[in-house]
Amino acid sequence: MADVGQRAVVLGASMAGLMAARVLAEFYGEVVVVDRDDLSEVSGTPRNSVRQGGHAHALLARGLRVLEELYPGLTDELVALGMPVGDLGDNLRWIFNGRQIAKVHTGLVVVSLVRPLLEGHVRTRTAALGVVFRDRTDILGLATTADRGRVTGVRVRDQADDSTEVLEADLVLDATGRGSRTPAWLEELGYERAPEEKIKVGLSYVTQHFRLPEDLLGDDLASIPVATPGHPRGAVFSRACGRWQLSLTGILGDQPPTDQEGFLAYAKSLPVPEIHEWVRDAERIDTPTAIRYPASVRRHYEKLTRFPAGMLVLGDGATSFNPVYAQGMTVAALEVLKLRENLRRGSVPHFRRWFADIAKVIDAPWEIATTGDLAFPGVEGRRTAKVRFVNAYLARLHAGAPRDPHLSNAFLRVAGLIDAPPSMMKPGTLLRVLRAGKPPATTATTGDRLRSAARAD
């Protein structure tokens, strides 16, 4: 395939950055990935820049399909590394308001991940394509033409000897994630920042790993009591690589404790008593670790009228999703396919085309996540008539799903980013939802507790 340019530089060895580098290698003579972390070791230990790497992760069905397209045979390789694979509806126990929705064979494959092992393996496969990794390298800023109209490279510093240089590039792609400095760089170059949309969820999650019998859940990979307005404390209890992990979640300042007694007490407060019973006397591999996620953030780059040529942004740098929906890697994968689609036309897309393209990828997942977050009374945000209707509809669907596999399937196909949200309102599904009965009400106590937690935070 003809080269689009001599060199592309990817900022960040995130999953978004790795997938982007994989695609760029098809079109550029040289691809360089720059990251501040030490990437020399492939282990199960999260690297410094990916603090969420030690917590429960899953790869949605759509994202796995893309990764398999980019890295043929990857699914089997992940299984060989010890990551269990199953059906999204058959092998996961989805629990809403204390009731498990009906199991159903969806045909959608899901992987229970150990994020550092996934990254390490994908990094190895990407490097095998000739991609160069410059790790332990700090990103200082952009190099541009005199008129600041085009990015020509990136200024970096080698941590080993403190030397600095400019990596010249035909394309610089920012995949540094939530901490992206592109907004600040734009201002420094005389451009406007992209308008931002924030949903302040005040999410906290705490994870601990345990040694338990591999067949504790039979063939199932996980038990997932999903946080709802009626039961705002959620969890993911899953197996991966010969161990079990329990990630507890709280929103609006309701933070799971990191001391052992508090962690177990929080687990006991879940609407699924079995989880506490399983871990209460289990062998502990480590101590509970915490991470906080204050807000989902969407940067509307598609609304800008000026942007320097020679640079693009993708992944969490464009939109950072509430991680409980497990959408981030999948959205990044779909954006990478858009990148390939654009480069196949023979040149780097104009910024307006690029940001319009990824906005179309982001729209549906963002609607799913933000609508779900706005179901909680204490989350700030504009609740349009559509948001209120969708949340009422979903509550009724979840109420009917424990006895109706059709409703389980309809919901999970949307959650897996296979079907668009309107598919849940097809006539046949709509009729079943209307027959489902009244969903459990959110109690005043729950709403008051969330609002009090938010004020205390």
C-alpha positions in Angstrom: 0.0 0.0 0.0 1.3 3.5 -0.9 2.7 5.6 1.9 0.7 8.6 3.1 3.8 10.0 4.8 7.3 9.3 6.0 6.7 9.4 9.8 3.7 9.4 12.1 4.2 9.9 15.8 1.6 8.6 18.3 1.5 10.2 21.7 0.6 7.6 24.3 0.9 3.8 24.4 -2.7 3.4 25.5 -4.9 0.9 23.8 -6.1 3.7 21.6 -2.5 4.6 20.8 -1.5 1.0 20.1 -4.4 0.3 17.8 -3.8 3.6 16.0 -0.1 2.8 15.5 -1.2 -0.6 14.1 -3.2 1.1 11.4 -0.7 3.9 10.8 1.9 1.3 10.0 0.0 0.4 6.9 0.4 4.0 5.5 3.6 5.5 6.9 7.2 4.6 6.4 7.9 4.9 10.1 5.6 4.9 13.1 6.9 6.0 16.5 4.9 5.7 19.8 6.0 8.0 22.6 5.2 7.2 26.3 6.5 8.4 29.6 6.2 4.9 31.3 8.7 2.1 31.2 7.3 -0.4 28.7 10.1 -2.9 28.8 8.3 -5.3 31.2 5.2 -7.3 30.2 3.5 -8.2 33.5 0.2 -8.1 35.3 1.2 -4.9 37.1 -0.6 -1.7 35.9 1.7 1.0 34.6 1.7 4.4 36.2 -0.2 6.2 33.4 -3.0 3.6 33.5 -4.1 3.7 37.1 -7.4 2.0 36.3 -5.4 -1.0 34.9 -5.6 -3.0 38.2 -9.4 -2.9 38.3 -12.1 -5.1 36.6 -12.1 -4.7 32.9 -14.2 -6.2 30.1 -14.0 -5.8 26.4 -17.3 -5.3 24.7 -18.3 -7.5 21.8 -17.9 -4.8 19.2 -14.5 -3.9 20.4 -13.3 -7.5 20.4 -14.4 -7.8 16.8 -12.3 -4.8 15.8 -9.3 -6.1 17.7 -9.6 -9.4 16.1 -9.7 -7.7 12.7 -6.6 -5.7 13.5 -4.8 -8.6 15.2 -6.1 -11.9 13.8 -6.1 -14.7 16.4 -6.0 -12.3 19.3 -9.0 -13.9 21.1 -7.3 -17.3 21.2 -4.1 -15.7 22.4 -5.9 -13.9 25.3 -7.4 -17.2 26.3 -4.0 -18.8 26.3 -2.9 -16.0 28.6 -5.6 -17.1 31.1 -8.3 -14.5 30.3 -11.7 -16.3 30.2 -14.0 -15.8 27.3 -17.8 -16.3 27.2 -21.1 -15.2 25.9 -22.3 -11.7 27.0 -25.7 -13.1 28.0 -25.0 -16.8 28.8 -21.9 -16.4 30.9 -22.4 -13.2 32.9 -24.9 -12.7 35.7 -26.4 -9.3 35.2 -28.3 -8.1 38.3 -30.6 -5.0 38.5 -32.3 -4.1 41.7 -31.3 -7.4 43.3 -32.8 -9.5 40.5 -30.8 -11.3 37.8 -32.1 -10.8 34.3 -32.8 -13.9 32.3 -29.8 -15.6 30.7 -29.8 -15.7 26.9 -27.4 -16.8 24.3 -26.5 -13.6 22.4 -23.7 -14.8 20.3 -21.7 -11.8 21.5 -18.2 -12.7 22.9 -16.9 -10.9 26.0 -13.5 -11.2 27.5 -12.8 -10.8 31.3 -9.5 -8.9 31.0 -6.4 -8.3 32.9 -5.7 -4.9 31.4 -1.9 -4.8 31.7 -1.6 -8.3 30.1 -3.9 -7.2 27.2 -1.8 -4.0 26.7 1.5 -5.9 26.8 0.3 -8.5 24.3 -1.1 -5.9 21.9 2.1 -3.9 22.3 4.2 -6.9 21.3 2.1 -7.6 18.2 2.2 -3.9 17.2 6.0 -3.8 17.6 6.3 -6.9 15.4 4.9 -4.7 12.5 8.0 -2.4 12.8 6.4 0.2 15.1 9.1 1.9 17.2 8.4 2.5 20.9 10.1 5.4 22.7 9.3 4.8 26.3 10.5 6.7 29.4 10.2 9.8 27.2 8.3 12.9 28.4 6.2 14.9 25.9 7.1 18.6 26.2 4.9 20.1 23.5 4.3 20.5 19.8 6.6 21.8 17.1 4.9 23.8 14.4 5.5 25.9 11.3 6.2 29.6 11.9 2.6 30.6 11.2 1.4 27.8 13.7 -0.9 26.5 11.0 0.7 23.0 10.9 2.1 20.7 13.5 5.5 19.4 12.3 6.5 17.2 15.2 6.7 16.9 19.0 9.3 18.0 21.5 10.4 15.2 23.8 12.8 14.6 26.7 14.6 11.3 27.3 14.3 10.5 31.1 17.5 8.5 31.1 19.9 11.4 30.2 17.5 14.5 30.3 18.3 15.2 26.6 15.7 16.9 24.5 14.9 16.7 20.8 12.2 17.3 18.2 10.7 14.2 16.6 9.7 15.5 13.2 6.4 14.0 11.9 4.0 14.3 9.0 1.3 13.4 11.5 1.1 13.7 15.3 -1.8 11.7 16.8 -2.8 12.4 20.4 -3.8 9.2 22.2 -2.7 10.3 25.7 -6.2 9.9 27.2 -8.1 11.9 29.8 -5.0 13.9 30.6 -4.6 15.1 27.0 -2.8 18.4 26.8 -4.2 19.2 23.3 -6.7 21.8 24.8 -3.8 23.7 26.4 -1.6 23.4 23.4 -4.3 24.8 21.2 -4.5 27.9 23.4 -0.7 28.3 23.4 -0.9 28.3 19.6 -3.6 30.8 19.4 -6.6 28.5 18.8 -9.7 28.0 20.8 -10.3 25.1 23.1 -13.0 22.7 22.0 -16.3 23.1 23.9 -16.6 20.6 26.7 -19.6 18.7 28.0 -19.3 17.2 31.5 -21.4 14.8 33.5 -20.1 14.9 37.1 -20.7 11.3 38.4 -18.2 11.4 41.3 -17.5 7.7 40.7 -15.2 5.8 43.0 -14.2 2.2 42.7 -12.0 -0.1 44.9 -10.7 -3.5 43.8 -9.2 -6.4 45.6 -8.1 -9.8 44.3 -8.8 -13.2 45.8 -7.9 -16.8 45.4 -11.1 -18.9 45.1 -12.1 -22.1 43.3 -12.0 -21.6 39.5 -15.5 -23.1 39.1 -17.1 -20.9 41.8 -19.6 -19.6 39.3 -19.7 -22.7 37.1 -19.2 -21.6 33.5 -20.0 -18.0 34.3 -17.3 -15.3 34.2 -18.8 -12.8 36.5 -21.6 -11.6 38.8 -22.5 -8.0 38.1 -24.9 -6.1 40.4 -25.4 -3.0 38.3 -25.8 0.3 40.2 -29.3 1.7 39.8 -31.1 4.6 41.4 -32.7 2.2 43.8 -29.4 0.4 44.6 -26.7 2.9 43.8 -23.8 0.7 45.0 -22.6 -1.6 42.3 -19.9 -4.2 41.8 -18.1 -6.5 39.3 -17.1 -9.9 40.7 -15.2 -11.7 38.0 -12.5 -14.2 37.3 -9.4 -13.6 35.2 -6.0 -15.3 34.9 -6.5 -17.8 37.7 -7.8 -15.3 40.3 -11.0 -13.5 41.2 -11.4 -9.8 41.5 -14.0 -7.7 43.2 -14.4 -4.1 42.1 -16.9 -2.1 44.2 -18.3 1.1 42.9 -20.0 4.1 44.4 -21.1 7.4 43.0 -21.4 11.0 44.1 -18.9 10.7 46.9 -20.1 7.3 48.2 -16.6 5.8 48.2 -16.0 2.2 49.0 -13.4 1.9 51.9 -9.9 0.6 51.3 -9.5 -0.9 54.8 -10.4 -4.6 54.9 -13.2 -4.3 57.4 -14.8 -1.4 55.5 -14.3 -3.1 52.1 -16.2 -6.2 53.3 -18.9 -4.1 54.9 -19.5 -2.3 51.7 -19.6 -5.6 49.8 -22.2 -6.8 52.3 -24.4 -3.8 51.5 -24.8 -5.0 47.8 -28.2 -6.4 46.8 -26.4 -9.7 46.1 -25.4 -11.3 49.4 -23.5 -14.1 47.8 -20.6 -11.8 46.8 -19.9 -11.0 50.4 -20.2 -14.6 51.4 -17.7 -15.6 48.7 -15.0 -13.1 49.6 -15.5 -12.9 53.4 -13.2 -15.8 54.2 -11.3 -16.1 50.9 -7.5 -15.9 50.6 -6.6 -12.3 49.8 -3.9 -11.8 47.1 -3.5 -8.0 47.8 -5.0 -5.1 49.6 -7.9 -3.0 48.3 -6.8 -0.2 45.9 -8.9 2.8 44.9 -9.4 5.1 42.0 -11.7 8.1 41.5 -13.3 9.3 38.3 -14.9 12.7 38.8 -16.7 13.2 35.5 -17.3 12.0 32.0 -16.0 14.5 29.6 -16.7 15.0 25.9 -14.6 17.5 24.0 -16.6 18.7 20.9 -13.7 19.1 18.5 -16.2 18.8 15.7 -17.5 22.3 16.6 -14.1 24.0 16.0 -13.6 26.1 13.0 -9.8 26.2 13.2 -7.4 23.4 14.1 -3.7 23.0 13.1 -3.0 20.6 10.2 -0.8 17.6 10.8 -2.5 16.6 14.1 -5.4 14.5 15.2 -6.9 13.4 18.5 -8.7 10.1 19.4 -9.7 8.0 22.3 -10.2 9.4 25.8 -8.6 12.6 24.7 -11.7 13.3 22.7 -14.3 11.7 25.0 -13.7 10.1 28.4 -16.6 7.8 29.3 -17.8 6.7 32.8 -15.8 3.4 33.0 -18.7 1.4 34.5 -20.1 1.1 30.9 -16.8 -0.4 29.6 -17.1 1.6 26.4 -13.7 3.3 26.2 -11.6 0.7 24.4 -14.5 -0.2 22.0 -15.1 3.4 21.0 -11.3 3.9 20.5 -11.3 0.8 18.3 -14.1 2.1 16.2 -12.4 5.4 15.8 -9.2 3.6 14.6 -11.3 2.0 11.9 -12.4 5.5 10.8 -8.7 6.4 10.7 -8.0 3.5 8.4 -11.0 4.4 6.3 -9.8 8.0 5.9 -6.2 7.1 5.2 -7.2 4.7 2.4 -8.3 7.8 0.5 -4.6 8.6 0.2 -4.1 11.5 2.7 -4.6 12.6 6.3 -8.2 13.7 6.7 -9.0 17.4 7.1 -9.7 18.1 10.8 -13.4 18.8 10.1 -13.9 15.5 8.3 -12.0 13.6 11.1 -13.8 15.1 14.1 -17.1 14.8 12.3 -16.4 11.1 11.7 -15.5 10.3 15.2 -18.4 12.4 16.6 -20.7 9.9 14.8 -18.9 7.0 16.5 -19.1 8.7 19.9 -22.8 9.9 19.8 -24.5 6.6 20.6 -22.2 5.4 23.4 -22.2 8.9 24.9 -26.0 8.9 24.9 -26.1 5.5 26.6 -23.7 6.5 29.3 -25.0 10.0 30.0 -28.6 8.9 30.0 -27.7 6.2 32.4 -25.9 8.6 34.7 -28.7 11.1 34.7 -31.0 8.4 36.1 -29.4 9.0 39.5 -31.1 12.0 41.3 -27.9 13.6 42.5 -26.0 13.7 39.1 -26.1 17.2 37.7 -27.2 17.6 34.1 -30.1 18.6 31.8 -32.8 16.0 31.9 -34.7 16.4 28.7 -38.0 14.8 28.0 -36.1 12.1 26.0 -33.7 11.4 28.9 -36.6 11.0 31.4 -38.5 8.8 29.0 -35.6 6.5 28.2 -34.7 6.1 31.8 -38.3 5.2 32.7 -38.4 2.8 29.8 -35.1 1.1 30.8 -36.3 0.7 34.4 -39.4 -1.1 33.1 -37.3 -3.2 30.7 -35.0 -4.2 33.6 -38.0 -5.1 35.7 -39.3 -7.5 32.9 -35.9 -8.9 31.9 -35.6 -11.4 34.8 -38.4 -13.5 33.2 -38.1 -12.5 29.5 -34.9 -13.5 27.7 -36.0 -11.4 24.7 -35.6 -8.2 26.8 -32.3 -9.4 28.2 -31.0 -9.9 24.6 -32.3 -6.5 23.4 -30.6 -4.7 26.3 -27.3 -6.6 26.1 -27.0 -6.0 22.3 -27.2 -2.3 23.0 -24.9 -2.4 26.0 -22.4 -4.3 23.8 -22.5 -1.5 21.2 -23.8 -3.9 18.6 -27.2 -2.4 18.2 -28.2 1.3 18.4 -30.4 2.4 21.4 -33.6 2.8 19.3 -33.5 -1.0 18.6 -34.8 -1.5 22.2 -38.0 0.2 21.1 -38.9 -2.0 18.2 -42.6 -2.9 18.3 -42.1 -6.4 19.6 -39.8 -5.3 22.3 -41.9 -2.3 23.2 -44.9 -4.5 23.7 -43.0 -6.8 26.1 -41.7 -3.8 28.0 -45.2 -2.4 28.5 -46.3 -5.8 29.8 -43.3 -6.0 32.1 -45.0 -4.4 35.1 -44.1 -1.4 37.2 -40.3 -1.1 38.1 -39.2 -0.6 41.7 -39.4 3.0 42.8 -36.3 4.9 43.9 -36.8 5.6 47.5 -36.5 9.0 49.1 -33.8 7.5 51.4 -31.7 6.6 48.4 -32.0 9.9 46.7 -31.3 11.8 50.0 -28.2 9.7 50.7 -26.8 10.4 47.2 -27.4 14.1 47.4 -25.9 14.2 50.9 -22.8 12.3 49.7 -22.5 14.7 46.8 -22.6 17.7 49.1 -20.1 16.1 51.5 -17.7 15.5 48.5 
